[in-house]
Structures are given as structure tokens and as C-alpha cells.
């Protein structure tokens, strides 16, 4: 359960970093910051799934 939760947060962070202007490393600090400003439900949201974005472009 904890591992699955960490995967969700990592995917959300990776998506946010890819959308940004500056390159950043997804690390524990970034994950902790995101956990302060987002809920678990927001991290699990479809907007953080790469598949949903790639399908919209086609």
C-alpha cells in the first residue's frame, strides 16, 4: 500500500516536472513539497497520467 502510494506521488511529480520550464530532479524534497499542497486524490487524478495526455494529442 505504501509502495503504491509512493508510485502515485512520483508519477504526479514527474508529470509536473516535465510540464515545467526548468529541468528538475524528482526527489524526496519535491515529493514532500507536493504532499503539502496536494491531496492524495489530486495526485491520483487523470491529469497526471501520461496515457491520457498522449491520447488527447492524436
C-alpha positions as CSV (number, residue, x, y, z in Angstrom):
1,X,0.0,0.0,0.0
2,X,2.8,2.4,0.9
3,X,4.8,1.5,-2.2
4,X,1.7,2.1,-4.4
5,X,1.1,5.5,-2.8
6,X,4.8,6.5,-3.4
7,X,4.4,5.5,-7.1
8,X,1.4,7.7,-7.5
9,X,3.2,10.7,-5.9
10,X,6.3,10.0,-8.1
11,X,4.2,9.9,-11.3
12,X,2.5,13.1,-10.3
13,X,5.8,14.8,-9.6
14,X,7.4,13.6,-12.8
15,X,4.4,14.9,-14.8
16,X,4.7,18.3,-13.1
17,X,8.4,18.5,-13.7
18,X,8.0,17.6,-17.4
19,X,5.5,20.4,-17.8
20,X,7.8,23.0,-16.3
21,X,10.3,25.3,-17.9
22,X,13.3,24.3,-15.8
23,X,14.7,20.8,-15.5
24,X,14.4,19.4,-12.0
25,X,15.1,16.0,-10.4
26,X,12.2,14.2,-8.8
27,X,13.5,13.6,-5.3
28,X,12.2,13.3,-1.7
29,X,12.2,17.1,-1.2
30,X,10.0,17.7,-4.2
31,X,7.6,14.8,-3.2
32,X,7.3,16.3,0.3
33,X,6.5,19.7,-1.1
34,X,3.8,18.3,-3.4
35,X,2.3,16.4,-0.5
36,X,1.9,19.7,1.4
37,X,0.0,21.4,-1.5
38,X,-1.9,18.4,-3.0
39,X,-4.2,15.7,-1.7
40,X,-3.9,12.0,-2.4
41,X,-6.9,12.3,-4.7
42,X,-5.3,15.1,-6.7
43,X,-2.1,13.1,-7.1
44,X,-4.2,10.2,-8.4
45,X,-6.0,12.4,-10.8
46,X,-6.1,11.6,-14.5
47,X,-4.2,14.7,-15.4
48,X,-1.1,13.1,-14.1
49,X,-1.4,10.0,-16.3
50,X,0.8,10.2,-19.3
51,X,-1.5,8.0,-21.3
52,X,-4.4,10.5,-21.0
53,X,-2.2,13.3,-22.4
54,X,-0.8,11.4,-25.3
55,X,-4.2,10.2,-26.4
56,X,-5.5,13.8,-26.5
57,X,-2.7,15.0,-28.8
58,X,-3.6,12.5,-31.5
